[in-house]
Amino acid sequence: MPALSTSNAIADRESVGRPERGGEGRSARKIVPRRALADWNPDGRGHDALTTILAQNEFRAQDLLPIRHGRMAASPWTYFRGAAAVMAADLASTPNTGITVQLCGDAHVLNFGLWNTPERNLSFDLRDFDETLPGPFEWDVKRLVASVVVLARDYGLSAKAARESADAAYRGYADAIANYATMPEIDIWYDRFDVEELVGHLAPYDADEIGDQIGSQARKRTSRGASKKLTTVVDGHRKIIEDPPFRTHALSDEDVDPDLIAAAYRDSVPDHVWSLLSRFDIVDAVRQVVGVGSVGMLVYLVLLEERRTLDPFFLQIKQAGPSVYEKFLEPSRYPHHGQRVIKGQRMIQSATDIFVGWTTNAGKDFYVRQFRDGKVIPKGETIADRLANFTKACGWVLARAHARSGDAAAIADYLGKGEKVQDAFAAFAVAYADQTERDHAQLAAAVADGSIPVAAGWG
């Protein structure tokens, strides 16, 4: 039987492809010497950070921009979370290895979390894919380790603790990628980082207590739990409770159309998923404000009810624009940015929500996902005292994502086994955390002098 053709069997699906084995990693060292991973030269970045931030406002809801500015101005950490476009331009200003994976694109330390797999098991994985695109593996690693230092500083950890946590993130990644480099491909794709493994990393001495806390949170974060908190009954009908401006029914003509679910979204999910959803009716929808980097993008929370039992079910519909990396890499091979997000998610996540899909409304691209579904998102204050343990787990998960979509052997070959690469990534992380503080100060000054509007109570 002939071997499967890469061009036909893989590239025609949602893979970035795998190069043939044979020393690609060591060849990449000639392009980007490993010690050069430490380099950061502010004079060579080729753009102004504030201008880059404000350029993103063009395709966002204008009434929400003061909230976005305020959240980003609150601290260097919140700035970092909202400034993926700035770091994309900065990464693109330096040479890259050419070892390609499906980038998460925003692999900061709090974009890893827990949620239920379709088999109803809690899994620890990447959780944000808005910027996903094929690109150099080291860009994800650099965003991860830099985020660790920024977060550590934000929560008052020492420089030593920040460095140890960044080292742990890299070590988790490097150890895992070396392991995946020796594994059969099928085993890589079936590999999963479940809640027990995460708890083992976080709490080797009080695992039962931490595990119980996580399990309790996950059980509350469901559509039924959300309905108890977010809805009320008005004239016999369940309605989502408003919390202006963060959750409001004041939808414009360009906002969500109730028929949105039944249009392009139907063609983006398998028939059996649509068969299930056809047993529900849409009963309400509101516009949401979520996160930091996403503020200003149109996001809707849609409430459905099952006809027979009136069981509530929530879907979230989120606007998708071009990845911030598309200016510097090949454009997405998908014409629809919601499709780009979901295809990337399915590529790098070990188990994906069965309801994810994409659709279009008022000429804008959106992707669709289940709301919450057991999702437990870490908080900086809860992981700060266990940061090194948590970041090591994040590194492992990122390595698995890269091994699914790229060539783990080439990455492992490039990284090698010594500590020089670890030291280089850590040096970059510290230097880029310093840059983030300077960029944040620039934004904060613009907010303070009134040249950039900010919502009351933020910033």
SULRACOR-V195118 format. One record per residue. PSI is psi as a letter, one per 20 degrees, with the letter a starting at -180 (* if undefined). NEAR is the number of other C-alpha atoms within 10 Angstrom. D_CENTER is the distance of its C-alpha to the mean C-alpha in whole Angstrom. Layout:
BEGIN
psi: <PSI;PSI>
near: <NEAR;NEAR>
d_center: <D_CENTER;D_CENTER>
END
This chain:
BEGIN
psi: <p;q;q;p;p;g;h;g;h;g;h;i;c;k;q;i;r;p;q;q;q;l;j;h;g;h;h;h;h;h;g;n;q;h;h;i;h;i;p;o;o;h;i;j;h;j;r;p;g;g;h;g;g;h;h;i;i;h;k;r;o;h;i;i;h;h;g;g;g;g;g;h;i;h;r;h;g;h;g;g;h;i;k;h;h;g;h;g;h;g;h;i;i;q;q;r;h;j;o;p;r;o;p;g;h;l;l;r;h;j;k;p;a;q;r;p;r;h;j;k;q;p;q;p;r;q;j;p;j;h;j;p;q;p;a;p;h;i;g;g;g;g;h;g;h;g;h;g;g;g;g;g;g;h;j;j;q;r;h;g;h;g;g;h;h;g;g;h;g;g;g;g;g;g;g;g;h;h;g;h;i;i;q;q;g;h;h;g;h;i;q;q;n;r;h;h;g;g;h;h;g;h;m;h;i;l;g;g;g;g;g;h;g;g;h;g;g;h;h;h;m;r;h;g;g;h;h;h;h;i;r;r;p;o;l;j;p;p;q;p;p;q;m;q;j;h;o;q;i;m;q;r;h;i;a;p;p;h;j;g;h;i;d;h;h;h;i;i;q;q;h;h;g;h;g;g;h;i;j;q;q;p;i;q;q;q;p;q;p;q;b;f;h;i;p;h;q;p;p;q;p;p;p;q;p;p;h;g;i;k;p;q;p;p;q;p;o;p;q;p;a;q;q;i;i;h;h;i;a;q;q;q;i;p;i;p;h;h;g;g;g;h;g;g;g;h;g;i;q;h;p;q;p;i;i;q;a;q;r;q;p;k;j;q;q;q;q;q;r;q;p;e;l;j;p;o;p;q;q;g;h;h;i;g;i;k;g;h;g;g;h;g;h;g;g;g;g;h;g;h;g;h;h;h;i;b;o;h;h;g;g;h;g;g;h;a;i;a;i;h;g;g;h;g;g;g;g;g;g;g;h;h;h;g;g;h;h;g;h;g;h;g;g;h;h;h;g;h;j;j;i;p;q;q;q;p;i;q;*>
near: <3;4;5;9;9;13;10;9;12;14;13;11;12;19;21;21;20;19;13;9;10;11;13;19;22;17;15;20;17;11;13;16;17;20;15;17;24;21;15;20;12;13;7;10;17;11;14;11;22;15;11;15;18;13;12;13;16;9;12;17;12;11;11;19;20;20;23;26;28;24;24;27;27;15;19;25;26;20;26;27;23;22;23;22;23;21;23;21;20;19;21;17;17;15;13;21;23;15;21;23;27;26;29;31;27;30;28;26;27;23;18;22;21;24;25;22;18;13;8;10;14;23;23;28;27;24;20;18;23;26;25;27;28;26;25;21;24;20;20;22;25;24;23;27;31;27;26;32;28;27;26;27;18;16;14;11;16;12;13;10;18;26;22;19;25;32;25;26;30;27;20;23;25;25;16;22;29;21;17;23;18;12;14;9;12;9;11;19;18;10;14;17;18;17;20;15;13;22;22;17;18;23;16;12;11;11;16;14;12;16;17;12;11;20;15;13;14;21;15;17;18;21;22;16;16;18;20;12;11;15;17;14;10;9;7;7;10;18;18;23;16;16;11;12;14;14;20;18;17;12;13;9;7;11;17;22;16;14;11;15;23;14;15;15;20;19;14;18;15;12;11;10;13;17;11;10;19;14;12;19;16;18;15;18;26;22;25;23;21;17;12;19;22;18;24;26;23;24;24;25;22;22;24;22;19;16;12;8;8;12;13;23;22;23;22;21;29;24;23;25;19;19;22;22;24;16;13;13;14;11;14;18;13;12;10;19;26;27;23;25;30;22;21;24;26;16;23;29;23;22;22;19;17;14;19;24;25;30;26;21;16;11;7;17;21;26;25;24;19;19;20;20;27;25;22;23;18;16;11;16;13;9;17;22;15;14;26;25;23;25;31;26;28;30;29;23;26;29;28;27;26;26;28;26;22;27;25;29;22;26;28;22;21;23;21;15;13;8;11;15;22;22;19;17;27;28;21;20;30;23;18;26;23;16;16;24;17;14;21;24;16;15;25;22;14;17;18;14;9;10;10;16;16;22;15;9;8;14;18>
d_center: <40;38;35;32;31;28;28;29;27;24;23;25;22;18;18;18;22;23;26;29;29;32;31;28;26;30;30;27;28;31;28;26;28;26;28;26;23;24;25;24;26;26;29;27;24;26;24;24;21;22;23;20;18;21;21;18;20;22;20;19;21;24;25;21;21;23;20;18;20;21;18;17;21;21;20;19;16;15;16;13;10;12;13;10;13;16;14;14;18;19;17;19;22;23;24;21;22;22;21;18;15;12;10;6;7;5;6;8;9;9;5;7;10;13;14;17;17;19;22;21;20;18;15;13;10;6;5;2;4;6;8;8;12;14;15;17;15;16;14;11;13;14;11;11;15;15;13;15;18;17;16;19;21;20;21;25;24;27;26;27;25;22;23;23;20;19;21;20;16;18;21;18;17;20;22;20;20;24;24;22;24;27;26;27;24;25;24;21;19;21;20;17;17;18;19;22;21;18;21;23;21;21;24;27;30;29;27;28;28;24;24;26;24;20;22;24;21;19;23;22;19;20;22;25;24;22;25;27;26;25;28;31;34;36;39;38;35;32;30;27;27;27;26;26;24;21;22;25;27;28;27;28;30;26;24;24;26;27;28;24;24;27;26;24;22;25;25;21;21;24;27;27;24;26;29;28;26;30;31;29;30;28;29;27;24;23;21;18;17;13;11;12;11;11;14;17;15;17;16;18;19;22;24;26;29;30;34;36;35;33;30;27;23;20;18;16;16;13;15;13;14;15;12;13;14;16;19;19;19;20;19;17;20;19;21;18;15;14;15;13;10;12;14;11;9;13;13;11;11;14;15;13;15;18;18;15;16;17;20;21;23;25;24;21;18;16;14;15;14;16;15;15;17;17;13;14;12;13;15;16;19;19;18;20;23;21;19;20;20;16;15;17;15;12;14;15;12;11;15;15;12;14;17;17;16;18;21;21;25;24;21;24;27;25;24;27;28;29;28;28;25;23;25;24;20;22;24;21;19;22;23;20;19;23;22;19;22;24;22;21;25;25;23;25;28;28;27;30;32;31;30;27;27;25;25;28;27;24;24>
END
